[in-house]
Every structure is written in C-alpha cells, then in structure tokens.
Amino acid sequence: MLIINIKPGENIDRALKRYKQKVRKTQQIQRLRENQHFTKPSAARREEIAKAKYKLEYQRRNEE
C-alpha cells in the first residue's frame, strides 16, 4: 500500500502528483496487469528471447 503524507496547507493537486509518481516508480500498475492472466513460463521465455532479438536488430540498423 502506498502512503502519501499530506503536509498542512499543501495543495491536493500536488499531493496527487506525488502519488502518481510513486505509483509509476513502484510499477504497481504493471504488476497488476501482468497478474490478470496466467502466462506459462515457456511462453514468457519465448517473449523475452523475441524481445532481445528485436532490440539487437534495432541497434544494428541504427549503427549504420
């Protein structure tokens, strides 16, 4: 659970902005989305390998 302490006299918009930043940094939303459905370990590994190949190919194209 994320806790944001609001200082006396602090604007609610500023506190909301700090909350959103904290959510982004902890990647809480990303983890929730990943847990919505089960992914087999072999499928996850295949995705990782495909992503690594794509990144490598992208770097090679940009070096030229």
PDBQT receptor file of N, H, CA, C and O in Angstrom, charges set to zero:
ATOM      1  N   MET A   1       0.840  -1.166   0.000  1.00  0.00    +0.000 N 
ATOM      2  CA  MET A   1       0.000   0.000   0.000  1.00  0.00    +0.000 C 
ATOM      3  C   MET A   1       0.896   1.244   0.000  1.00  0.00    +0.000 C 
ATOM      4  O   MET A   1       1.861   1.332   0.759  1.00  0.00    +0.000 OA
ATOM      5  N   LEU A   2       0.558   2.187  -0.857  1.00  0.00    +0.000 N 
ATOM      6  H   LEU A   2      -0.225   2.116  -1.474  1.00  0.00    +0.000 HD
ATOM      7  CA  LEU A   2       1.323   3.427  -0.931  1.00  0.00    +0.000 C 
ATOM      8  C   LEU A   2       0.717   4.453   0.010  1.00  0.00    +0.000 C 
ATOM      9  O   LEU A   2      -0.501   4.622   0.062  1.00  0.00    +0.000 OA
ATOM     10  N   ILE A   3       1.564   5.124   0.740  1.00  0.00    +0.000 N 
ATOM     11  H   ILE A   3       2.553   4.987   0.698  1.00  0.00    +0.000 HD
ATOM     12  CA  ILE A   3       1.107   6.145   1.680  1.00  0.00    +0.000 C 
ATOM     13  C   ILE A   3       1.752   7.469   1.305  1.00  0.00    +0.000 C 
ATOM     14  O   ILE A   3       2.969   7.564   1.144  1.00  0.00    +0.000 OA
ATOM     15  N   ILE A   4       0.920   8.480   1.170  1.00  0.00    +0.000 N 
ATOM     16  H   ILE A   4      -0.069   8.402   1.301  1.00  0.00    +0.000 HD
ATOM     17  CA  ILE A   4       1.398   9.823   0.880  1.00  0.00    +0.000 C 
ATOM     18  C   ILE A   4       0.992  10.711   2.047  1.00  0.00    +0.000 C 
ATOM     19  O   ILE A   4      -0.196  10.882   2.318  1.00  0.00    +0.000 OA
ATOM     20  N   ASN A   5       1.966  11.270   2.731  1.00  0.00    +0.000 N 
ATOM     21  H   ASN A   5       2.931  11.131   2.512  1.00  0.00    +0.000 HD
ATOM     22  CA  ASN A   5       1.680  12.177   3.835  1.00  0.00    +0.000 C 
ATOM     23  C   ASN A   5       1.436  13.573   3.277  1.00  0.00    +0.000 C 
ATOM     24  O   ASN A   5       2.276  14.130   2.570  1.00  0.00    +0.000 OA
ATOM     25  N   ILE A   6       0.273  14.131   3.606  1.00  0.00    +0.000 N 
ATOM     26  H   ILE A   6      -0.409  13.679   4.181  1.00  0.00    +0.000 HD
ATOM     27  CA  ILE A   6      -0.075  15.471   3.145  1.00  0.00    +0.000 C 
ATOM     28  C   ILE A   6       0.275  16.454   4.244  1.00  0.00    +0.000 C 
ATOM     29  O   ILE A   6      -0.173  16.334   5.384  1.00  0.00    +0.000 OA
ATOM     30  N   LYS A   7       1.083  17.423   3.873  1.00  0.00    +0.000 N 
ATOM     31  H   LYS A   7       1.448  17.521   2.947  1.00  0.00    +0.000 HD
ATOM     32  CA  LYS A   7       1.509  18.429   4.845  1.00  0.00    +0.000 C 
ATOM     33  C   LYS A   7       0.399  19.463   5.032  1.00  0.00    +0.000 C 
ATOM     34  O   LYS A   7      -0.383  19.702   4.111  1.00  0.00    +0.000 OA
ATOM     35  N   PRO A   8       0.324  20.070   6.198  1.00  0.00    +0.000 N 
ATOM     36  CA  PRO A   8      -0.718  21.083   6.429  1.00  0.00    +0.000 C 
ATOM     37  C   PRO A   8      -0.585  22.225   5.421  1.00  0.00    +0.000 C 
ATOM     38  O   PRO A   8       0.496  22.780   5.228  1.00  0.00    +0.000 OA
ATOM     39  N   GLY A   9      -1.686  22.556   4.794  1.00  0.00    +0.000 N 
ATOM     40  H   GLY A   9      -2.564  22.105   4.950  1.00  0.00    +0.000 HD
ATOM     41  CA  GLY A   9      -1.698  23.652   3.832  1.00  0.00    +0.000 C 
ATOM     42  C   GLY A   9      -1.228  23.253   2.439  1.00  0.00    +0.000 C 
ATOM     43  O   GLY A   9      -1.159  24.099   1.548  1.00  0.00    +0.000 OA
ATOM     44  N   GLU A  10      -0.900  21.961   2.235  1.00  0.00    +0.000 N 
ATOM     45  H   GLU A  10      -0.957  21.273   2.960  1.00  0.00    +0.000 HD
ATOM     46  CA  GLU A  10      -0.431  21.517   0.915  1.00  0.00    +0.000 C 
ATOM     47  C   GLU A  10      -1.612  21.368  -0.038  1.00  0.00    +0.000 C 
ATOM     48  O   GLU A  10      -2.688  20.916   0.353  1.00  0.00    +0.000 OA
ATOM     49  N   ASN A  11      -1.401  21.747  -1.264  1.00  0.00    +0.000 N 
ATOM     50  H   ASN A  11      -0.527  22.114  -1.582  1.00  0.00    +0.000 HD
ATOM     51  CA  ASN A  11      -2.433  21.652  -2.281  1.00  0.00    +0.000 C 
ATOM     52  C   ASN A  11      -2.690  20.179  -2.600  1.00  0.00    +0.000 C 
ATOM     53  O   ASN A  11      -1.758  19.380  -2.690  1.00  0.00    +0.000 OA
ATOM     54  N   ILE A  12      -3.965  19.834  -2.770  1.00  0.00    +0.000 N 
ATOM     55  H   ILE A  12      -4.722  20.483  -2.698  1.00  0.00    +0.000 HD
ATOM     56  CA  ILE A  12      -4.326  18.440  -3.044  1.00  0.00    +0.000 C 
ATOM     57  C   ILE A  12      -3.781  17.995  -4.406  1.00  0.00    +0.000 C 
ATOM     58  O   ILE A  12      -3.451  16.822  -4.584  1.00  0.00    +0.000 OA
ATOM     59  N   ASP A  13      -3.684  18.916  -5.364  1.00  0.00    +0.000 N 
ATOM     60  H   ASP A  13      -3.953  19.868  -5.220  1.00  0.00    +0.000 HD
ATOM     61  CA  ASP A  13      -3.142  18.577  -6.679  1.00  0.00    +0.000 C 
ATOM     62  C   ASP A  13      -1.681  18.159  -6.572  1.00  0.00    +0.000 C 
ATOM     63  O   ASP A  13      -1.237  17.240  -7.260  1.00  0.00    +0.000 OA
ATOM     64  N   ARG A  14      -0.949  18.829  -5.719  1.00  0.00    +0.000 N 
ATOM     65  H   ARG A  14      -1.309  19.575  -5.160  1.00  0.00    +0.000 HD
ATOM     66  CA  ARG A  14       0.470  18.500  -5.533  1.00  0.00    +0.000 C 
ATOM     67  C   ARG A  14       0.618  17.110  -4.904  1.00  0.00    +0.000 C 
ATOM     68  O   ARG A  14       1.486  16.331  -5.297  1.00  0.00    +0.000 OA
ATOM     69  N   ALA A  15      -0.241  16.810  -3.921  1.00  0.00    +0.000 N 
ATOM     70  H   ALA A  15      -0.946  17.443  -3.602  1.00  0.00    +0.000 HD
ATOM     71  CA  ALA A  15      -0.205  15.501  -3.274  1.00  0.00    +0.000 C 
ATOM     72  C   ALA A  15      -0.584  14.407  -4.276  1.00  0.00    +0.000 C 
ATOM     73  O   ALA A  15       0.009  13.328  -4.268  1.00  0.00    +0.000 OA
ATOM     74  N   LEU A  16      -1.555  14.678  -5.124  1.00  0.00    +0.000 N 
ATOM     75  H   LEU A  16      -2.036  15.555  -5.130  1.00  0.00    +0.000 HD
ATOM     76  CA  LEU A  16      -1.957  13.712  -6.135  1.00  0.00    +0.000 C 
ATOM     77  C   LEU A  16      -0.833  13.461  -7.131  1.00  0.00    +0.000 C 
ATOM     78  O   LEU A  16      -0.630  12.332  -7.579  1.00  0.00    +0.000 OA
ATOM     79  N   LYS A  17      -0.112  14.508  -7.472  1.00  0.00    +0.000 N 
ATOM     80  H   LYS A  17      -0.276  15.425  -7.108  1.00  0.00    +0.000 HD
ATOM     81  CA  LYS A  17       1.026  14.371  -8.388  1.00  0.00    +0.000 C 
ATOM     82  C   LYS A  17       2.109  13.495  -7.762  1.00  0.00    +0.000 C 
ATOM     83  O   LYS A  17       2.689  12.650  -8.445  1.00  0.00    +0.000 OA
ATOM     84  N   ARG A  18       2.386  13.685  -6.472  1.00  0.00    +0.000 N 
ATOM     85  H   ARG A  18       1.915  14.371  -5.917  1.00  0.00    +0.000 HD
ATOM     86  CA  ARG A  18       3.375  12.850  -5.790  1.00  0.00    +0.000 C 
ATOM     87  C   ARG A  18       2.926  11.395  -5.744  1.00  0.00    +0.000 C 
ATOM     88  O   ARG A  18       3.743  10.486  -5.890  1.00  0.00    +0.000 OA
ATOM     89  N   TYR A  19       1.628  11.172  -5.540  1.00  0.00    +0.000 N 
ATOM     90  H   TYR A  19       0.964  11.911  -5.421  1.00  0.00    +0.000 HD
ATOM     91  CA  TYR A  19       1.088   9.819  -5.506  1.00  0.00    +0.000 C 
ATOM     92  C   TYR A  19       1.278   9.133  -6.857  1.00  0.00    +0.000 C 
ATOM     93  O   TYR A  19       1.713   7.984  -6.919  1.00  0.00    +0.000 OA
ATOM     94  N   LYS A  20       0.955   9.834  -7.923  1.00  0.00    +0.000 N 
ATOM     95  H   LYS A  20       0.601  10.768  -7.873  1.00  0.00    +0.000 HD
ATOM     96  CA  LYS A  20       1.096   9.261  -9.266  1.00  0.00    +0.000 C 
ATOM     97  C   LYS A  20       2.548   8.918  -9.573  1.00  0.00    +0.000 C 
ATOM     98  O   LYS A  20       2.823   7.888 -10.190  1.00  0.00    +0.000 OA
ATOM     99  N   GLN A  21       3.470   9.759  -9.154  1.00  0.00    +0.000 N 
ATOM    100  H   GLN A  21       3.247  10.596  -8.652  1.00  0.00    +0.000 HD
ATOM    101  CA  GLN A  21       4.888   9.489  -9.370  1.00  0.00    +0.000 C 
ATOM    102  C   GLN A  21       5.316   8.234  -8.620  1.00  0.00    +0.000 C 
ATOM    103  O   GLN A  21       6.066   7.409  -9.142  1.00  0.00    +0.000 OA
ATOM    104  N   LYS A  22       4.833   8.102  -7.402  1.00  0.00    +0.000 N 
ATOM    105  H   LYS A  22       4.224   8.772  -6.979  1.00  0.00    +0.000 HD
ATOM    106  CA  LYS A  22       5.189   6.951  -6.586  1.00  0.00    +0.000 C 
ATOM    107  C   LYS A  22       4.646   5.656  -7.199  1.00  0.00    +0.000 C 
ATOM    108  O   LYS A  22       5.318   4.625  -7.177  1.00  0.00    +0.000 OA
ATOM    109  N   VAL A  23       3.437   5.715  -7.742  1.00  0.00    +0.000 N 
ATOM    110  H   VAL A  23       2.891   6.553  -7.760  1.00  0.00    +0.000 HD
ATOM    111  CA  VAL A  23       2.841   4.552  -8.394  1.00  0.00    +0.000 C 
ATOM    112  C   VAL A  23       3.678   4.148  -9.596  1.00  0.00    +0.000 C 
ATOM    113  O   VAL A  23       3.939   2.962  -9.802  1.00  0.00    +0.000 OA
ATOM    114  N   ARG A  24       4.103   5.131 -10.396  1.00  0.00    +0.000 N 
ATOM    115  H   ARG A  24       3.891   6.094 -10.229  1.00  0.00    +0.000 HD
ATOM    116  CA  ARG A  24       4.917   4.849 -11.575  1.00  0.00    +0.000 C 
ATOM    117  C   ARG A  24       6.256   4.221 -11.195  1.00  0.00    +0.000 C 
ATOM    118  O   ARG A  24       6.702   3.271 -11.837  1.00  0.00    +0.000 OA
ATOM    119  N   LYS A  25       6.893   4.747 -10.158  1.00  0.00    +0.000 N 
ATOM    120  H   LYS A  25       6.531   5.520  -9.636  1.00  0.00    +0.000 HD
ATOM    121  CA  LYS A  25       8.204   4.252  -9.746  1.00  0.00    +0.000 C 
ATOM    122  C   LYS A  25       8.146   2.821  -9.214  1.00  0.00    +0.000 C 
ATOM    123  O   LYS A  25       9.069   2.038  -9.441  1.00  0.00    +0.000 OA
ATOM    124  N   THR A  26       7.091   2.483  -8.524  1.00  0.00    +0.000 N 
ATOM    125  H   THR A  26       6.341   3.119  -8.340  1.00  0.00    +0.000 HD
ATOM    126  CA  THR A  26       6.980   1.147  -7.951  1.00  0.00    +0.000 C 
ATOM    127  C   THR A  26       6.447   0.131  -8.960  1.00  0.00    +0.000 C 
ATOM    128  O   THR A  26       6.435  -1.068  -8.677  1.00  0.00    +0.000 OA
ATOM    129  N   GLN A  27       6.013   0.583 -10.109  1.00  0.00    +0.000 N 
ATOM    130  H   GLN A  27       6.022   1.557 -10.339  1.00  0.00    +0.000 HD
ATOM    131  CA  GLN A  27       5.473  -0.263 -11.177  1.00  0.00    +0.000 C 
ATOM    132  C   GLN A  27       4.315  -1.123 -10.683  1.00  0.00    +0.000 C 
ATOM    133  O   GLN A  27       4.171  -2.278 -11.082  1.00  0.00    +0.000 OA
ATOM    134  N   GLN A  28       3.515  -0.561  -9.833  1.00  0.00    +0.000 N 
ATOM    135  H   GLN A  28       3.633   0.378  -9.509  1.00  0.00    +0.000 HD
ATOM    136  CA  GLN A  28       2.399  -1.281  -9.238  1.00  0.00    +0.000 C 
ATOM    137  C   GLN A  28       1.349  -1.642 -10.289  1.00  0.00    +0.000 C 
ATOM    138  O   GLN A  28       0.847  -2.766 -10.295  1.00  0.00    +0.000 OA
ATOM    139  N   ILE A  29       1.015  -0.716 -11.168  1.00  0.00    +0.000 N 
ATOM    140  H   ILE A  29       1.423   0.196 -11.164  1.00  0.00    +0.000 HD
ATOM    141  CA  ILE A  29       0.004  -0.950 -12.200  1.00  0.00    +0.000 C 
ATOM    142  C   ILE A  29       0.473  -2.043 -13.155  1.00  0.00    +0.000 C 
ATOM    143  O   ILE A  29      -0.313  -2.901 -13.557  1.00  0.00    +0.000 OA
ATOM    144  N   GLN A  30       1.754  -2.011 -13.518  1.00  0.00    +0.000 N 
ATOM    145  H   GLN A  30       2.392  -1.314 -13.191  1.00  0.00    +0.000 HD
ATOM    146  CA  GLN A  30       2.299  -3.000 -14.439  1.00  0.00    +0.000 C 
ATOM    147  C   GLN A  30       2.178  -4.414 -13.857  1.00  0.00    +0.000 C 
ATOM    148  O   GLN A  30       1.804  -5.348 -14.567  1.00  0.00    +0.000 OA
ATOM    149  N   ARG A  31       2.488  -4.568 -12.586  1.00  0.00    +0.000 N 
ATOM    150  H   ARG A  31       2.791  -3.810 -12.009  1.00  0.00    +0.000 HD
ATOM    151  CA  ARG A  31       2.385  -5.880 -11.948  1.00  0.00    +0.000 C 
ATOM    152  C   ARG A  31       0.940  -6.369 -11.898  1.00  0.00    +0.000 C 
ATOM    153  O   ARG A  31       0.677  -7.557 -12.081  1.00  0.00    +0.000 OA
ATOM    154  N   LEU A  32       0.003  -5.451 -11.651  1.00  0.00    +0.000 N 
ATOM    155  H   LEU A  32       0.217  -4.486 -11.503  1.00  0.00    +0.000 HD
ATOM    156  CA  LEU A  32      -1.408  -5.840 -11.622  1.00  0.00    +0.000 C 
ATOM    157  C   LEU A  32      -1.862  -6.329 -12.995  1.00  0.00    +0.000 C 
ATOM    158  O   LEU A  32      -2.593  -7.314 -13.093  1.00  0.00    +0.000 OA
ATOM    159  N   ARG A  33      -1.434  -5.650 -14.043  1.00  0.00    +0.000 N 
ATOM    160  H   ARG A  33      -0.840  -4.849 -13.963  1.00  0.00    +0.000 HD
ATOM    161  CA  ARG A  33      -1.817  -6.053 -15.400  1.00  0.00    +0.000 C 
ATOM    162  C   ARG A  33      -1.209  -7.404 -15.765  1.00  0.00    +0.000 C 
ATOM    163  O   ARG A  33      -1.854  -8.217 -16.427  1.00  0.00    +0.000 OA
ATOM    164  N   GLU A  34       0.018  -7.644 -15.339  1.00  0.00    +0.000 N 
ATOM    165  H   GLU A  34       0.542  -6.984 -14.801  1.00  0.00    +0.000 HD
ATOM    166  CA  GLU A  34       0.660  -8.927 -15.627  1.00  0.00    +0.000 C 
ATOM    167  C   GLU A  34      -0.065 -10.074 -14.934  1.00  0.00    +0.000 C 
ATOM    168  O   GLU A  34      -0.119 -11.182 -15.469  1.00  0.00    +0.000 OA
ATOM    169  N   ASN A  35      -0.614  -9.827 -13.770  1.00  0.00    +0.000 N 
ATOM    170  H   ASN A  35      -0.570  -8.927 -13.336  1.00  0.00    +0.000 HD
ATOM    171  CA  ASN A  35      -1.268 -10.879 -13.000  1.00  0.00    +0.000 C 
ATOM    172  C   ASN A  35      -2.728 -11.100 -13.381  1.00  0.00    +0.000 C 
ATOM    173  O   ASN A  35      -3.406 -11.910 -12.749  1.00  0.00    +0.000 OA
ATOM    174  N   GLN A  36      -3.222 -10.408 -14.390  1.00  0.00    +0.000 N 
ATOM    175  H   GLN A  36      -2.670  -9.750 -14.904  1.00  0.00    +0.000 HD
ATOM    176  CA  GLN A  36      -4.613 -10.587 -14.792  1.00  0.00    +0.000 C 
ATOM    177  C   GLN A  36      -4.847 -11.960 -15.420  1.00  0.00    +0.000 C 
ATOM    178  O   GLN A  36      -5.934 -12.525 -15.300  1.00  0.00    +0.000 OA
ATOM    179  N   HIS A  37      -3.845 -12.485 -16.076  1.00  0.00    +0.000 N 
ATOM    180  H   HIS A  37      -2.961 -12.027 -16.173  1.00  0.00    +0.000 HD
ATOM    181  CA  HIS A  37      -3.973 -13.818 -16.663  1.00  0.00    +0.000 C 
ATOM    182  C   HIS A  37      -2.651 -14.562 -16.499  1.00  0.00    +0.000 C 
ATOM    183  O   HIS A  37      -1.591 -13.953 -16.362  1.00  0.00    +0.000 OA
ATOM    184  N   PHE A  38      -2.736 -15.874 -16.514  1.00  0.00    +0.000 N 
ATOM    185  H   PHE A  38      -3.598 -16.369 -16.625  1.00  0.00    +0.000 HD
ATOM    186  CA  PHE A  38      -1.564 -16.701 -16.322  1.00  0.00    +0.000 C 
ATOM    187  C   PHE A  38      -0.816 -16.862 -17.636  1.00  0.00    +0.000 C 
ATOM    188  O   PHE A  38      -1.421 -17.113 -18.678  1.00  0.00    +0.000 OA
ATOM    189  N   THR A  39       0.493 -16.719 -17.580  1.00  0.00    +0.000 N 
ATOM    190  H   THR A  39       0.984 -16.516 -16.733  1.00  0.00    +0.000 HD
ATOM    191  CA  THR A  39       1.347 -16.956 -18.740  1.00  0.00    +0.000 C 
ATOM    192  C   THR A  39       2.303 -18.080 -18.390  1.00  0.00    +0.000 C 
ATOM    193  O   THR A  39       3.003 -18.037 -17.378  1.00  0.00    +0.000 OA
ATOM    194  N   LYS A  40       2.316 -19.085 -19.250  1.00  0.00    +0.000 N 
ATOM    195  H   LYS A  40       1.747 -19.120 -20.072  1.00  0.00    +0.000 HD
ATOM    196  CA  LYS A  40       3.214 -20.216 -18.999  1.00  0.00    +0.000 C 
ATOM    197  C   LYS A  40       4.655 -19.732 -19.026  1.00  0.00    +0.000 C 
ATOM    198  O   LYS A  40       4.993 -18.838 -19.802  1.00  0.00    +0.000 OA
ATOM    199  N   PRO A  41       5.507 -20.309 -18.191  1.00  0.00    +0.000 N 
ATOM    200  CA  PRO A  41       6.912 -19.895 -18.161  1.00  0.00    +0.000 C 
ATOM    201  C   PRO A  41       7.598 -20.011 -19.523  1.00  0.00    +0.000 C 
ATOM    202  O   PRO A  41       8.429 -19.175 -19.878  1.00  0.00    +0.000 OA
ATOM    203  N   SER A  42       7.247 -21.048 -20.283  1.00  0.00    +0.000 N 
ATOM    204  H   SER A  42       6.572 -21.727 -19.995  1.00  0.00    +0.000 HD
ATOM    205  CA  SER A  42       7.878 -21.211 -21.600  1.00  0.00    +0.000 C 
ATOM    206  C   SER A  42       7.453 -20.093 -22.544  1.00  0.00    +0.000 C 
ATOM    207  O   SER A  42       8.259 -19.634 -23.353  1.00  0.00    +0.000 OA
ATOM    208  N   ALA A  43       6.200 -19.647 -22.455  1.00  0.00    +0.000 N 
ATOM    209  H   ALA A  43       5.545 -20.020 -21.798  1.00  0.00    +0.000 HD
ATOM    210  CA  ALA A  43       5.727 -18.560 -23.304  1.00  0.00    +0.000 C 
ATOM    211  C   ALA A  43       6.384 -17.248 -22.899  1.00  0.00    +0.000 C 
ATOM    212  O   ALA A  43       6.725 -16.430 -23.754  1.00  0.00    +0.000 OA
ATOM    213  N   ALA A  44       6.560 -17.046 -21.610  1.00  0.00    +0.000 N 
ATOM    214  H   ALA A  44       6.283 -17.710 -20.915  1.00  0.00    +0.000 HD
ATOM    215  CA  ALA A  44       7.214 -15.831 -21.135  1.00  0.00    +0.000 C 
ATOM    216  C   ALA A  44       8.662 -15.788 -21.610  1.00  0.00    +0.000 C 
ATOM    217  O   ALA A  44       9.164 -14.739 -22.014  1.00  0.00    +0.000 OA
ATOM    218  N   ARG A  45       9.321 -16.933 -21.556  1.00  0.00    +0.000 N 
ATOM    219  H   ARG A  45       8.913 -17.785 -21.228  1.00  0.00    +0.000 HD
ATOM    220  CA  ARG A  45      10.717 -17.008 -22.011  1.00  0.00    +0.000 C 
ATOM    221  C   ARG A  45      10.814 -16.734 -23.507  1.00  0.00    +0.000 C 
ATOM    222  O   ARG A  45      11.725 -16.040 -23.958  1.00  0.00    +0.000 OA
ATOM    223  N   ARG A  46       9.873 -17.281 -24.278  1.00  0.00    +0.000 N 
ATOM    224  H   ARG A  46       9.133 -17.846 -23.912  1.00  0.00    +0.000 HD
ATOM    225  CA  ARG A  46       9.856 -17.029 -25.727  1.00  0.00    +0.000 C 
ATOM    226  C   ARG A  46       9.710 -15.542 -26.012  1.00  0.00    +0.000 C 
ATOM    227  O   ARG A  46      10.370 -15.006 -26.902  1.00  0.00    +0.000 OA
ATOM    228  N   GLU A  47       8.847 -14.880 -25.254  1.00  0.00    +0.000 N 
ATOM    229  H   GLU A  47       8.311 -15.315 -24.530  1.00  0.00    +0.000 HD
ATOM    230  CA  GLU A  47       8.657 -13.431 -25.433  1.00  0.00    +0.000 C 
ATOM    231  C   GLU A  47       9.947 -12.678 -25.121  1.00  0.00    +0.000 C 
ATOM    232  O   GLU A  47      10.323 -11.754 -25.844  1.00  0.00    +0.000 OA
ATOM    233  N   GLU A  48      10.625 -13.075 -24.040  1.00  0.00    +0.000 N 
ATOM    234  H   GLU A  48      10.321 -13.825 -23.453  1.00  0.00    +0.000 HD
ATOM    235  CA  GLU A  48      11.892 -12.429 -23.673  1.00  0.00    +0.000 C 
ATOM    236  C   GLU A  48      12.921 -12.560 -24.785  1.00  0.00    +0.000 C 
ATOM    237  O   GLU A  48      13.599 -11.593 -25.130  1.00  0.00    +0.000 OA
ATOM    238  N   ILE A  49      13.036 -13.764 -25.347  1.00  0.00    +0.000 N 
ATOM    239  H   ILE A  49      12.485 -14.550 -25.066  1.00  0.00    +0.000 HD
ATOM    240  CA  ILE A  49      14.013 -14.009 -26.406  1.00  0.00    +0.000 C 
ATOM    241  C   ILE A  49      13.666 -13.191 -27.644  1.00  0.00    +0.000 C 
ATOM    242  O   ILE A  49      14.552 -12.608 -28.269  1.00  0.00    +0.000 OA
ATOM    243  N   ALA A  50      12.394 -13.144 -28.000  1.00  0.00    +0.000 N 
ATOM    244  H   ALA A  50      11.675 -13.618 -27.492  1.00  0.00    +0.000 HD
ATOM    245  CA  ALA A  50      11.963 -12.370 -29.166  1.00  0.00    +0.000 C 
ATOM    246  C   ALA A  50      12.254 -10.891 -28.961  1.00  0.00    +0.000 C 
ATOM    247  O   ALA A  50      12.691 -10.205 -29.885  1.00  0.00    +0.000 OA
ATOM    248  N   LYS A  51      12.015 -10.407 -27.762  1.00  0.00    +0.000 N 
ATOM    249  H   LYS A  51      11.661 -10.964 -27.012  1.00  0.00    +0.000 HD
ATOM    250  CA  LYS A  51      12.269  -9.000 -27.461  1.00  0.00    +0.000 C 
ATOM    251  C   LYS A  51      13.763  -8.686 -27.551  1.00  0.00    +0.000 C 
ATOM    252  O   LYS A  51      14.151  -7.637 -28.065  1.00  0.00    +0.000 OA
ATOM    253  N   ALA A  52      14.593  -9.593 -27.051  1.00  0.00    +0.000 N 
ATOM    254  H   ALA A  52      14.277 -10.445 -26.633  1.00  0.00    +0.000 HD
ATOM    255  CA  ALA A  52      16.045  -9.403 -27.109  1.00  0.00    +0.000 C 
ATOM    256  C   ALA A  52      16.530  -9.393 -28.558  1.00  0.00    +0.000 C 
ATOM    257  O   ALA A  52      17.384  -8.583 -28.919  1.00  0.00    +0.000 OA
ATOM    258  N   LYS A  53      15.992 -10.287 -29.389  1.00  0.00    +0.000 N 
ATOM    259  H   LYS A  53      15.299 -10.945 -29.096  1.00  0.00    +0.000 HD
ATOM    260  CA  LYS A  53      16.363 -10.312 -30.807  1.00  0.00    +0.000 C 
ATOM    261  C   LYS A  53      15.974  -9.009 -31.487  1.00  0.00    +0.000 C 
ATOM    262  O   LYS A  53      16.738  -8.459 -32.280  1.00  0.00    +0.000 OA
ATOM    263  N   TYR A  54      14.780  -8.519 -31.172  1.00  0.00    +0.000 N 
ATOM    264  H   TYR A  54      14.159  -8.965 -30.527  1.00  0.00    +0.000 HD
ATOM    265  CA  TYR A  54      14.304  -7.269 -31.771  1.00  0.00    +0.000 C 
ATOM    266  C   TYR A  54      15.212  -6.108 -31.390  1.00  0.00    +0.000 C 
ATOM    267  O   TYR A  54      15.575  -5.296 -32.241  1.00  0.00    +0.000 OA
ATOM    268  N   LYS A  55      15.581  -6.027 -30.109  1.00  0.00    +0.000 N 
ATOM    269  H   LYS A  55      15.286  -6.686 -29.417  1.00  0.00    +0.000 HD
ATOM    270  CA  LYS A  55      16.455  -4.943 -29.646  1.00  0.00    +0.000 C 
ATOM    271  C   LYS A  55      17.812  -4.995 -30.325  1.00  0.00    +0.000 C 
ATOM    272  O   LYS A  55      18.358  -3.964 -30.716  1.00  0.00    +0.000 OA
ATOM    273  N   LEU A  56      18.357  -6.200 -30.466  1.00  0.00    +0.000 N 
ATOM    274  H   LEU A  56      17.913  -7.038 -30.148  1.00  0.00    +0.000 HD
ATOM    275  CA  LEU A  56      19.652  -6.372 -31.103  1.00  0.00    +0.000 C 
ATOM    276  C   LEU A  56      19.596  -5.940 -32.569  1.00  0.00    +0.000 C 
ATOM    277  O   LEU A  56      20.484  -5.241 -33.057  1.00  0.00    +0.000 OA
ATOM    278  N   GLU A  57      18.552  -6.360 -33.252  1.00  0.00    +0.000 N 
ATOM    279  H   GLU A  57      17.830  -6.927 -32.855  1.00  0.00    +0.000 HD
ATOM    280  CA  GLU A  57      18.381  -5.989 -34.664  1.00  0.00    +0.000 C 
ATOM    281  C   GLU A  57      18.185  -4.484 -34.808  1.00  0.00    +0.000 C 
ATOM    282  O   GLU A  57      18.700  -3.880 -35.748  1.00  0.00    +0.000 OA
ATOM    283  N   TYR A  58      17.449  -3.878 -33.891  1.00  0.00    +0.000 N 
ATOM    284  H   TYR A  58      17.030  -4.369 -33.127  1.00  0.00    +0.000 HD
ATOM    285  CA  TYR A  58      17.199  -2.440 -33.910  1.00  0.00    +0.000 C 
ATOM    286  C   TYR A  58      18.514  -1.672 -33.744  1.00  0.00    +0.000 C 
ATOM    287  O   TYR A  58      18.754  -0.682 -34.435  1.00  0.00    +0.000 OA
ATOM    288  N   GLN A  59      19.364  -2.140 -32.819  1.00  0.00    +0.000 N 
ATOM    289  H   GLN A  59      19.169  -2.944 -32.258  1.00  0.00    +0.000 HD
ATOM    290  CA  GLN A  59      20.650  -1.492 -32.598  1.00  0.00    +0.000 C 
ATOM    291  C   GLN A  59      21.546  -1.600 -33.825  1.00  0.00    +0.000 C 
ATOM    292  O   GLN A  59      22.225  -0.643 -34.195  1.00  0.00    +0.000 OA
ATOM    293  N   ARG A  60      21.540  -2.769 -34.449  1.00  0.00    +0.000 N 
ATOM    294  H   ARG A  60      20.988  -3.546 -34.148  1.00  0.00    +0.000 HD
ATOM    295  CA  ARG A  60      22.362  -2.968 -35.664  1.00  0.00    +0.000 C 
ATOM    296  C   ARG A  60      21.935  -2.040 -36.788  1.00  0.00    +0.000 C 
ATOM    297  O   ARG A  60      22.779  -1.495 -37.499  1.00  0.00    +0.000 OA
ATOM    298  N   ARG A  61      20.638  -1.859 -36.953  1.00  0.00    +0.000 N 
ATOM    299  H   ARG A  61      19.952  -2.302 -36.375  1.00  0.00    +0.000 HD
ATOM    300  CA  ARG A  61      20.138  -0.965 -38.009  1.00  0.00    +0.000 C 
ATOM    301  C   ARG A  61      20.530   0.483 -37.750  1.00  0.00    +0.000 C 
ATOM    302  O   ARG A  61      20.853   1.217 -38.684  1.00  0.00    +0.000 OA
ATOM    303  N   ASN A  62      20.503   0.893 -36.498  1.00  0.00    +0.000 N 
ATOM    304  H   ASN A  62      20.241   0.296 -35.739  1.00  0.00    +0.000 HD
ATOM    305  CA  ASN A  62      20.790   2.289 -36.159  1.00  0.00    +0.000 C 
ATOM    306  C   ASN A  62      22.280   2.608 -36.183  1.00  0.00    +0.000 C 
ATOM    307  O   ASN A  62      22.660   3.776 -36.272  1.00  0.00    +0.000 OA
ATOM    308  N   GLU A  63      23.126   1.589 -36.104  1.00  0.00    +0.000 N 
ATOM    309  H   GLU A  63      22.817   0.640 -36.032  1.00  0.00    +0.000 HD
ATOM    310  CA  GLU A  63      24.568   1.836 -36.159  1.00  0.00    +0.000 C 
ATOM    311  C   GLU A  63      25.021   2.218 -37.558  1.00  0.00    +0.000 C 
ATOM    312  O   GLU A  63      26.005   2.940 -37.720  1.00  0.00    +0.000 OA
ATOM    313  N   GLU A  64      24.320   1.745 -38.551  1.00  0.00    +0.000 N 
ATOM    314  H   GLU A  64      23.521   1.158 -38.419  1.00  0.00    +0.000 HD
ATOM    315  CA  GLU A  64      24.723   2.002 -39.951  1.00  0.00    +0.000 C 
ATOM    316  C   GLU A  64      24.459   3.408 -40.372  1.00  0.00    +0.000 C 
ATOM    317  O   GLU A  64      24.742   3.774 -41.513  1.00  0.00    +0.000 OA
TER     318      GLU A  64
